[in-house]
């Protein structure tokens, strides 16, 4: 092979090589005698800089660099769902079976099993014209995912050969297309460069809610299908737990979970839990619609940088079939740290806190691959990206959090004080925000209630007022406040404990339908309105704060099944029964405060 480079310098995962004039930028190369996987990231007068996605221990100067004549790509086809890959789509379970606990160097760019046979149904006859992205067949990849076989985005033409229905491996030629110049063989899988977004026909405006079953998100800070969200928080605030809840309960068709630089035991927990979890929509194991990409903190740092792109490319592939995808990236801070480490080894000029100057553009490029789209085949699909951010010391002013905040639509700020007080999800309702409320207004009206967002705004106003009042309470105590403001504090306690706090281990509380969320808000709103009317009539706060009534309303999340809507009407009736006579008696002046206290 004449077009071969030679290693002249090795610095961790960064290698420099000479005689590289025939190579191209972003080309995937094989490095050294072990043929480690690498990618060219710069070329200058025949000297190329390569980032290597495997351990470079034992690599020597003078060893050869071999071309592959293609960019870093992943194979996309049946066998992805339910699998666990490393950062460059190598199947970890297969590697474990072959090489034990550690990934051996030079194992190559193995991927999905090309020799496994799948039962294929072909839907197109000979003579039909097929455009790029068209669906020509299907495979039942898992009990809940129907894998639609697509023409690659760079191929099209008239079908001159179509295989019969049957069982074939991924290398078997299923179609041959004649585009007038070439005869293109179409197999069950396709390859796609991870850094290039897959093409679509058009991007649709945001209009549908990603239902998560988490009240603080669905009601107060909603996520949209095709939208973006960040979950920043310091150590121990529950970022990974929040993402696990979203992965378990969101109404996305497929979950792509990217463990990027996190601890290995967290990915082990996902692997152990997801097969046991029952999908609320079909009763099947959740793993039947999940893809895991694990690049833990002890794996090569360059592969961590690539893992985000591998995950989003797989997500785009299933989106092109017409599925709604939720991609969890845990965490983008570790990905940014990988960028910083490689940038330092490349001797690039550092920007804020040592991160490379291109950090904002890389974060933006990643999140911009989300969206609700019309695919090349005419299907409607979406990718929702939910990225965890791990700011050092919980400092939200650091570069990764700030640059992420500028590009995401929903910002779910986790709070250490809430987490340490066992309030989960520890989402701070003051520091969080969403930009999707106006986009989703019609969806809420059509699918929940026209009053849902009105109640949301009203309850957020109460929580905001309580936040201001607590500054006064800390200085002079609660007793100095007038009764209407003390009522705000009481209703806020009901909201925080009975609504925002959610028990992920409770059968009725782990996942809550939007109808139940709305009914719970309805009850809390009735409690506030009736209590406020009582305050205005002069009823003392000590009578308004009826212990059993408030406790029952806080506990309704544990006591009312999803389909028992009448139970919420009974709670409203209970509120009316308590407050109406009270207000009436005070309105008529027929009862004294001392008499009511003695009765209780």
MINUDO-211771 format. One record per residue (C-alpha): residue number from 1; x, y, z. Coordinates in Angstrom, 1 decimal. Each point is the difference from the previous one (the first is absolute). Layout:
MINUDO-211771
 resi      u      v      w
  NUM      X      Y      Z
...
This chain:
MINUDO-211771
 resi      u      v      w
    1    0.0    0.0    0.0
    2    1.7    3.2   -1.2
    3   -2.1    2.5    1.8
    4    1.3   -0.8    3.5
    5    1.0    2.5    2.7
    6    2.6   -0.4    2.8
    7   -0.4    1.0    3.6
    8    2.4    2.7    1.2
    9   -1.5    1.0    3.4
   10   -2.3   -1.5    2.6
   11   -1.7    2.0    2.8
   12   -2.7   -2.1    1.7
   13   -2.9   -0.3   -2.5
   14    1.6    2.5   -2.4
   15    2.4   -1.3   -2.6
   16    1.9    1.9   -2.7
   17    1.0   -1.6   -3.3
   18    2.0    1.0   -3.1
   19   -0.4   -1.0   -3.7
   20   -3.8    0.7    0.4
   21   -0.5    2.0   -3.3
   22   -2.4   -2.6   -1.4
   23   -2.3    0.0    3.0
   24   -3.0    2.2    0.5
   25   -1.4    2.1    2.9
   26   -2.2   -2.0    2.4
   27    1.0   -3.3   -1.6
   28   -0.1   -3.1    2.2
   29    3.4   -1.6    0.1
   30    1.6   -3.2    1.5
   31    2.9    0.9    2.3
   32    3.1   -2.2    0.5
   33    0.5   -3.7   -0.1
   34   -3.1   -0.6    2.1
   35   -2.1    2.1   -2.4
   36   -1.5    2.1    2.6
   37   -3.0    2.1   -1.1
   38    0.8    3.7   -0.5
   39   -1.3    3.1   -1.7
   40    2.0    2.8   -1.8
   41   -0.8    3.4    1.6
   42    2.6    2.1   -1.8
   43    2.4   -0.2   -2.9
   44    2.9    2.5   -0.5
   45    2.5   -0.5   -2.9
   46   -0.1   -3.8    0.3
   47    0.0   -0.1    3.8
   48   -3.3   -1.2    1.3
   49   -1.4    0.1    3.6
   50   -2.1   -3.1    0.9
   51   -2.2   -0.6    3.0
   52    0.0   -3.7    0.9
   53   -3.1   -1.6    1.4
   54    1.8   -2.8    1.8
   55    2.8   -0.2    2.6
   56    3.4    0.9   -1.5
   57    2.1   -1.9    2.5
   58    2.8   -1.8   -1.8
   59   -0.4    2.0   -3.2
   60    3.5    1.0   -1.4
   61    1.3    2.7   -2.3
   62    0.7   -1.3   -3.5
   63   -3.1   -2.2   -0.1
   64   -2.3    0.4   -3.1
   65   -3.3    1.8   -0.4
   66   -2.4   -1.7   -2.4
   67   -2.9    1.7   -1.9
   68   -3.6   -1.1   -0.1
   69   -1.1    2.6   -2.5
   70   -3.1    0.9    2.0
   71   -0.9    2.1    3.0
   72   -0.8   -1.3    3.4
   73   -3.3   -1.8   -0.6
   74   -2.5   -2.3    1.7
   75   -1.9   -2.9   -1.4
   76   -3.8    0.5    0.3
   77   -2.3   -3.0   -0.3
   78   -1.8   -2.7    2.0
   79    1.8   -1.0    3.2
   80    0.4    3.5    1.6
   81   -3.1   -0.1    2.2
   82    0.7   -1.7    3.4
   83    3.7    0.1   -0.6
   84    2.8    1.9    1.9
   85    2.8    1.6   -1.9
   86    3.1    1.9    0.8
   87    0.7    3.6   -1.3
   88    0.6   -1.2   -3.6
   89   -2.8   -2.6   -0.2
   90    2.0   -3.1    0.9
   91   -2.3   -2.5    1.8
   92    1.3   -0.4    3.6
   93   -1.8   -3.3    0.7
   94    1.6   -1.6   -3.0
   95    3.4    1.4    0.9
   96   -0.4   -1.3    3.5
   97   -0.8   -3.5   -1.3
   98    3.2    0.1   -2.2
   99    2.4    2.0    2.2
  100   -1.1    0.0    3.6
  101   -0.4    3.0    2.3
  102    2.1    2.5   -2.1
  103   -0.2    1.1   -3.6
  104    3.1   -1.4   -1.7
  105    2.0    2.3   -2.2
  106   -0.3   -0.4   -3.7
  107   -3.3   -1.8    0.1
  108   -1.0    2.1   -2.9
  109   -3.2    1.8   -0.9
  110   -2.4   -2.9    0.8
  111   -3.7    1.0    0.0
  112   -3.4   -1.6   -0.2
  113    0.0   -3.7   -0.9
  114    0.1   -0.2   -3.8
  115   -0.4   -3.7    0.0
  116   -3.2   -0.3    2.1
  117   -3.0   -0.9   -2.1
  118   -3.2    2.0    0.2
  119   -3.5   -0.7   -1.4
  120   -0.4    2.6   -2.7
  121   -3.2    1.2   -1.8
  122    0.6    1.8   -3.3
  123   -2.7    2.5   -1.0
  124    1.1    1.1   -3.5
  125   -0.3   -1.7   -3.4
  126    2.5    0.0   -2.8
  127   -0.4    3.0   -2.2
  128   -1.0    2.5    2.7
  129    1.9    3.2    0.3
  130    1.3    0.7    3.5
  131    1.3    3.3    1.2
  132    2.7    0.6    2.7
  133   -1.3   -1.0    3.4
  134   -3.0   -2.0   -1.2
  135   -1.1   -2.9    2.1
  136    0.2   -3.3   -1.9
  137   -0.4   -2.7    2.7
  138   -0.2   -0.8    3.7
  139    1.5   -2.2    2.7
  140   -1.5   -0.6    3.5
  141    3.1    1.1    1.9
  142   -1.5   -0.4    3.4
  143   -3.5   -0.9    1.3
  144   -0.8    3.8    0.0
  145    2.1    1.5   -2.8
  146   -0.7   -0.6   -3.6
  147    3.2    0.8   -1.9
  148   -0.7    1.6   -3.3
  149    2.6   -0.7   -2.7
  150    0.8    3.2   -1.9
  151    1.9    1.0   -3.1
  152    3.2    1.9    1.1
  153   -0.3    3.8   -0.4
  154    2.6    0.0   -2.8
  155   -1.6   -2.7   -2.2
  156   -3.1   -0.2   -2.2
  157   -1.2   -1.6   -3.2
  158   -2.2   -2.6   -1.7
  159   -0.3   -3.5    1.6
  160    1.5   -2.5   -2.3
  161    0.3   -2.8    2.6
  162   -2.0   -0.6    3.2
  163    0.6   -3.0    2.3
  164   -2.9   -2.1    1.2
  165   -1.2    0.1    3.6
  166    2.1   -2.2    2.2
  167    2.8   -0.2    2.5
  168    3.3    1.7   -1.0
  169    3.1    1.4    1.7
  170    0.9    3.7   -0.2
  171    2.5   -0.5   -2.8
  172   -2.6   -1.6   -2.3
  173   -1.0    2.2   -3.0
  174   -3.7    0.7    0.2
  175   -0.5    2.5   -2.9
  176    2.0    1.2   -3.0
  177   -0.8    3.5   -1.2
  178    0.9    1.4   -3.4
  179    0.4    3.8    0.2
  180    1.0    0.3   -3.7
  181    3.7    0.1    0.8
  182    0.6   -2.6    2.7
  183   -1.6   -3.2    1.2
  184   -0.2    0.4    3.8
  185   -0.3   -3.0    2.3
  186   -2.2    0.6    3.0
  187    0.5   -2.1    3.1
  188   -1.7   -0.1    3.3
  189    2.3    2.5    1.6
  190    1.7    3.3   -1.1
  191    3.0    2.0    1.2
  192   -0.1    3.7    1.0
  193    2.7    2.5    1.1
  194   -0.7    0.9    3.6
  195    0.9    3.7   -0.3
  196   -2.4    0.6   -2.9
  197   -3.7    0.4    0.8
  198   -2.3   -2.3   -2.0
  199   -2.1    2.0   -2.5
  200   -3.7    0.7    0.4
  201   -2.7    1.5   -2.3
  202   -0.9    2.8    2.5
  203   -0.1    0.9    3.7
  204   -3.4    0.4    1.5
  205   -0.9    2.6    2.6
  206   -0.1   -1.3    3.6
  207   -3.6   -1.0    0.9
  208   -0.1   -3.2    2.1
  209    0.8   -0.7    3.6
  210    2.5   -2.6    1.1
  211   -2.0   -1.6    2.8
  212    2.4   -1.0    2.8
  213   -2.4   -0.9    2.8
  214    1.9    2.4    2.3
  215   -2.2    2.7    1.3
  216    2.6    2.7    0.4
  217    1.0   -0.4   -3.6
  218   -3.3   -0.7   -1.8
  219   -1.9    2.7    1.8
  220    2.5    2.7    0.8
  221    3.0   -0.4   -2.3
  222   -1.2   -2.1   -3.0
  223    2.3   -1.7   -2.5
  224   -1.1    0.0   -3.7
  225    0.5   -2.9   -2.4
  226    2.8    1.2   -2.2
  227    1.2    2.5    2.7
  228    3.1    0.2    2.2
  229    0.5    0.0    3.7
  230    2.8    0.3    2.5
  231    0.1   -1.4    3.5
  232    2.9    1.7    1.8
  233    0.8   -0.8    3.6
  234    2.9   -0.6    2.4
  235    1.1   -3.3    1.4
  236   -2.8   -2.0    1.6
  237   -2.9    2.1   -1.2
  238   -1.5   -2.8   -2.1
  239    0.9    0.7   -3.6
  240    0.4   -3.6   -0.9
  241   -3.1   -1.0    2.0
  242   -2.0    2.7   -1.9
  243    1.1   -1.3   -3.3
  244   -0.8   -3.6    1.0
  245   -3.5    1.1    0.8
  246   -0.4    1.8   -3.3
  247    1.4   -3.1   -1.8
  248   -2.4   -2.3    1.9
  249   -3.2    2.0   -0.3
  250    0.1    2.4   -3.0
  251   -2.3   -0.8   -2.9
  252    2.9   -0.1   -2.5
  253    0.0   -3.0   -2.3
  254    3.7   -0.7    0.5
  255    2.5    1.0    2.6
  256    3.7    0.6   -0.8
  257    2.0    0.3    3.2
  258    3.5    1.3   -0.3
  259    2.1   -0.5    3.2
  260    2.8    2.4   -0.9
  261    2.9    0.0    2.5
  262   -2.2   -1.1    3.0
  263    0.8   -2.7    2.5
  264   -0.2   -3.6   -1.1
  265   -2.4   -0.9    2.8
  266   -2.6    2.4   -1.3
  267    0.0   -1.7   -3.4
  268   -0.1   -3.4    1.8
  269   -3.1    1.2    1.9
  270   -1.7    0.9   -3.3
  271    1.0   -3.4   -1.5
  272   -1.4   -1.8    3.0
  273   -3.2    2.1    0.5
  274   -1.3    0.5   -3.5
  275   -0.5   -3.7   -0.9
  276   -2.1   -0.3    3.2
  277   -2.0    3.1   -0.5
  278   -3.4   -0.4   -1.7
  279   -0.8    2.5   -2.8
  280   -3.2    1.7    1.2
  281   -1.3    0.0   -3.6
  282    0.3   -3.7   -0.9
  283    1.2   -1.9    3.1
  284    3.3   -1.1   -1.8
  285    3.4    0.5    1.5
  286    1.2    3.6   -0.5
  287    3.2   -1.3   -1.6
  288   -2.1   -1.0   -3.0
  289    0.0    3.6   -1.1
  290    3.3    1.3    1.4
  291    3.5    0.4   -1.4
  292    2.9    0.5    2.5
  293    3.3    1.7   -0.9
  294    2.5   -0.3    2.9
  295    3.3    1.9    0.0
  296    0.8   -0.1    3.7
  297    2.6    2.2    1.7
  298    2.7   -2.7   -0.3
  299   -0.4   -0.4   -3.8
  300    2.1    1.8   -2.6
  301   -0.7    3.7    0.1
  302   -0.1    0.5   -3.8
  303   -2.8   -2.6   -0.2
  304   -2.0    2.0    2.6
  305    0.1    3.0   -2.4
  306   -1.4   -2.2   -2.8
  307   -2.7   -1.7    2.2
  308   -2.3    3.0   -0.2
  309    0.1   -0.1   -3.8
  310   -0.5   -3.7   -0.2
  311   -3.1    0.3    2.2
  312   -1.5    2.8   -2.0
  313    0.6   -1.8   -3.3
  314   -1.7   -3.1    1.2
  315   -2.9    2.2    1.2
  316   -0.3    1.7   -3.4
  317   -0.1   -3.5   -1.7
  318   -3.0   -1.1    2.0
  319   -1.6    3.5   -0.3
  320    0.1   -0.5   -3.8
  321   -2.2   -3.1    0.5
  322   -2.7    2.3    1.5
  323    0.7   -0.6    3.7
  324    0.2    2.5    2.8
  325    3.4   -0.3    1.7
  326    1.1    1.3    3.4
  327    3.8    0.2    0.3
  328    1.5    0.2    3.5
  329    3.6    1.4    0.1
  330    1.5   -0.6    3.5
  331    2.0    2.2    0.2
  332    1.0    2.6   -2.5
  333    2.4    1.5    2.5
  334    2.2   -3.2   -0.2
  335   -0.2    0.3   -3.8
  336    1.2    3.6    0.3
  337    2.8   -1.1    2.2
  338    1.1   -2.5   -2.7
  339    0.1    2.9   -2.4
  340    2.1    2.0    2.4
  341    2.5   -2.9    0.6
  342    0.4   -0.6   -3.7
  343    0.3    3.7   -0.7
  344    2.7    0.3    2.6
  345    2.0   -2.8   -1.6
  346   -0.4    1.7   -3.4
  347    1.5    3.2    1.6
  348   -3.0    2.1   -1.0
  349   -0.5    3.4    1.5
  350   -2.3   -0.6    3.0
  351   -3.1    2.2    0.6
  352   -2.0    0.4    3.2
  353    1.0   -2.5    2.7
  354    2.2   -1.9   -2.4
  355   -2.8   -1.1   -2.3
  356    0.7    0.4   -3.8
  357   -1.3    3.1   -1.7
  358   -2.3   -2.1   -2.2
  359   -1.9   -1.5    3.1
  360   -3.1    2.2   -0.6
  361   -0.3   -1.0   -3.7
  362    0.5   -3.7    0.8
  363   -2.8    0.1    2.7
  364   -2.3    1.9   -2.5
  365    0.7   -2.4   -2.8
  366   -0.9   -3.0    2.2
  367   -3.3    1.5    1.3
  368   -1.0    1.2   -3.4
  369   -0.2   -3.6   -1.2
  370   -3.2   -0.2    2.0
  371   -3.3    0.8   -1.7
  372   -3.5   -1.1   -1.2
  373    0.4   -0.7   -3.7
  374   -1.5   -1.4   -3.1
  375    2.3   -2.8   -1.2
  376    1.2   -0.8   -3.5
  377   -2.6   -2.8   -0.1
  378   -2.8    2.4    1.0
  379   -0.3   -1.3    3.6
  380   -0.3    2.3    3.0
  381    2.7   -0.6    2.6
  382    1.8    1.9    2.8
  383    3.1    0.1    2.2
  384   -0.2    1.5    3.5
  385    3.5    0.6    1.5
  386    0.2    0.1    3.8
  387    3.6    0.7    1.2
  388    1.2   -0.2    3.6
  389    2.6    2.6    1.0
  390    2.3   -0.4    2.9
  391    1.4    3.4    1.0
  392    2.9   -0.2    2.4
  393   -1.2    0.9    3.5
  394   -3.5    0.6   -1.4
  395    1.1    3.3   -1.5
  396   -2.4    0.8   -2.8
  397    2.2    2.9   -1.2
  398    2.6   -2.4   -1.4
  399    0.4   -0.2   -3.8
  400   -1.7   -3.3   -0.8
  401   -3.2    0.9    1.9
  402   -0.1    3.5   -1.4
  403    0.6   -1.0   -3.6
  404   -2.6   -2.8    0.3
  405   -2.5    2.4    1.5
  406    0.2    2.2   -3.0
  407   -1.1   -2.7   -2.4
  408   -2.5   -2.3    1.8
  409   -3.7    0.6    0.3
  410   -0.6   -1.3    3.5
  411    2.4    0.5    2.9
  412   -0.7   -2.3    3.0
  413    2.3    1.3    2.7
  414    0.7   -2.5    2.8
  415    0.4    1.3    3.5
  416    2.3   -1.4    2.6
  417   -2.1    1.2    2.9
  418   -3.1   -1.8   -1.4
  419    2.0   -3.2   -0.7
  420    1.5   -0.1    3.5
  421   -3.5    0.5    1.5
  422   -1.2   -3.0   -2.0
  423   -2.2    2.0   -2.3
  424    0.2   -1.8   -3.3
  425    0.0    0.9   -2.9
  426    2.2    2.8    1.5
  427   -1.0    2.4   -2.8
  428    0.1    3.6    1.3
  429   -3.2    1.7   -1.1
  430    1.5    3.4    0.3
  431    3.2   -0.5   -2.1
  432   -1.6   -2.3   -2.7
  433   -1.8    1.1   -3.1
  434   -1.5   -1.2   -3.2
  435   -0.4    1.7   -3.4
  436   -2.6   -2.5   -1.3
  437   -3.2    1.1    1.8
  438   -1.4    2.2   -2.9
  439    0.9   -2.7   -2.5
  440   -1.9   -2.6    2.0
  441   -3.0    2.1    1.0
  442   -2.3   -1.5   -2.7
  443    1.2   -3.6    0.9
  444   -0.9    0.5    3.7
  445   -3.4    1.3   -1.0
  446   -0.7   -2.9   -2.3
  447    1.5   -2.8    2.1
  448   -0.4    1.1    3.7
  449   -2.1    3.1    0.7
  450   -0.2    3.6   -1.2
  451    0.6    1.0    3.7
  452    3.2   -2.0    0.5
  453    2.4    2.8   -0.9
  454   -2.1    2.6    1.9
  455    0.4   -2.2    3.1
  456    3.7   -0.4   -0.7
  457    0.5    3.8   -0.1
  458   -2.0    0.5    3.1
  459    1.9   -2.6    2.0
  460    3.4    1.3   -1.2
  461   -1.1    3.4    1.2
  462   -0.8   -1.4    3.4
  463    3.4   -1.7    0.2
  464    1.8    3.2   -1.2
  465   -1.8    2.0    2.7
  466    0.9   -2.5    2.6
  467    3.7    0.3   -1.0
  468   -0.2    3.7    0.7
  469   -1.8   -0.4    3.3
  470    2.5   -2.5    1.3
  471    2.6    2.7   -0.1
  472   -2.1    2.0    2.5
  473   -0.8   -3.1    2.1
  474    3.7   -0.7    0.4
  475    0.5    3.5    1.4
  476   -3.1    0.6    2.2
  477   -2.0   -3.2    0.1
  478   -3.3   -1.1   -1.5
  479   -2.3    1.5    2.7
  480    0.7    3.5   -1.2
  481   -1.6   -0.7   -3.4
  482   -3.7    0.7   -0.7
  483   -2.3   -3.0   -0.4
  484   -0.2    0.1   -3.8
  485    3.8   -0.2   -0.2
  486    0.1   -2.8    2.6
  487   -2.5   -1.8   -2.2
  488    2.4    0.2   -2.9
  489    2.6   -1.8    2.1
  490   -2.5   -2.7    0.9
  491   -1.1   -0.6   -3.5
  492    3.6   -0.1   -1.2
  493    0.7   -2.8    2.5
  494   -2.9   -1.9   -1.5
  495    1.4    0.6   -3.5
  496    3.6   -0.9    0.9
  497   -0.8   -3.1    2.1
  498   -3.2   -1.2   -1.7
  499    0.7    0.8   -3.6
  500    3.7    0.9   -0.9
  501    1.5   -2.8    2.1
  502   -0.5   -3.4   -1.6
  503    0.9   -3.5    1.2
  504    1.6   -2.0   -2.7
  505   -0.4   -3.2    2.0
  506   -3.8    0.3    0.6
  507   -2.3   -1.9   -2.3
  508   -2.4    2.9   -0.4
  509    2.4    2.9    0.2
  510    3.0   -1.1   -2.2
  511   -1.8    0.8   -3.2
  512   -3.1    2.3   -0.1
  513   -2.3    0.7   -2.9
  514   -0.7    3.5   -1.2
  515   -3.7   -0.4    1.0
  516    0.9   -0.9    3.5
  517    2.5    2.9    0.1
  518   -2.7    2.4   -1.1
  519   -2.5   -1.3    2.6
  520    2.5    0.3    2.8
  521    0.6    3.6   -1.0
  522   -3.7    0.5   -0.1
  523   -0.3   -1.1    3.6
  524    2.9    2.1    1.2
  525   -1.5    3.0   -1.8
  526   -3.4   -0.5    1.7
  527    1.7   -0.2    3.4
  528    1.8    3.3   -0.7
  529   -3.1    1.8   -1.2
  530   -2.2   -1.2    2.8
  531    2.7    0.8    2.6
  532    0.6    3.4   -1.5
  533   -3.7    0.8    0.1
  534    0.0   -1.0    3.7
  535    3.0    2.3    0.7
  536   -1.9    2.9   -1.7
  537   -2.9   -0.6    2.3
  538    2.2    0.2    3.1
  539    0.4   -3.7    0.8
  540    3.2   -0.5    1.9
  541    2.8   -2.0   -1.7
  542    0.0   -2.4    2.9
  543   -3.5   -1.2   -1.1
  544    0.8    0.1   -3.7
  545    3.0   -2.2    0.5
  546   -2.1   -3.1    0.8
  547    2.6   -2.7    0.6
  548   -1.9   -3.1   -1.2
  549   -1.4    1.8   -3.1
  550    3.5    1.2   -1.1
  551    1.5   -3.4    0.8
  552   -2.6   -1.8   -2.2
  553    0.7    2.3   -2.9
  554    3.8   -0.5    0.3
  555   -0.6   -3.7    0.1
  556   -2.4   -0.3   -3.0
  557    3.0   -0.8   -2.3
  558    0.4   -3.3    1.8
  559   -3.7   -0.8    0.5
  560   -1.8    0.6   -3.3
  561    0.5   -2.3   -3.0
  562    0.4    1.5   -3.5
  563   -3.5   -0.9   -1.2
  564   -1.9    1.1    3.2
  565   -0.9    3.6   -1.1
  566   -3.0    0.0    2.3
  567    2.4   -0.1    3.0
  568    1.2    3.5   -0.8
  569   -3.6    1.3    0.0
  570   -0.3   -1.5    3.4
  571    3.0    1.9    1.2
  572   -1.5    3.2   -1.4
  573   -3.3   -0.8    1.8
  574    2.0   -0.6    3.2
  575    1.6    3.5   -0.3
  576   -3.4    1.6   -0.6
  577   -1.6   -1.8    2.9
  578    2.7    1.3    2.4
  579    0.3    3.6   -1.3
  580   -3.5    1.0   -1.1
  581   -1.6   -0.2    3.5
  582    3.1    1.7    1.5
  583   -0.2    2.9   -2.4
  584   -3.8    0.3    0.4
  585    0.2    0.1    3.8
  586    2.7    2.7   -0.1
  587   -1.9    1.9   -2.6
  588   -3.0    0.1    2.2
  589    2.0    0.8    3.1
  590   -1.6   -2.9    1.7
  591    3.1   -1.7    1.4
  592    2.9    1.2    2.1
  593    3.6   -1.0   -0.5
  594    0.3   -1.3    3.6
  595   -3.1   -2.3   -0.5
  596    1.4   -1.5   -3.2
  597    3.4   -0.7    1.7
  598   -1.7   -1.7    3.0
  599   -2.0   -2.2   -2.4
  600    3.3   -1.3   -1.6
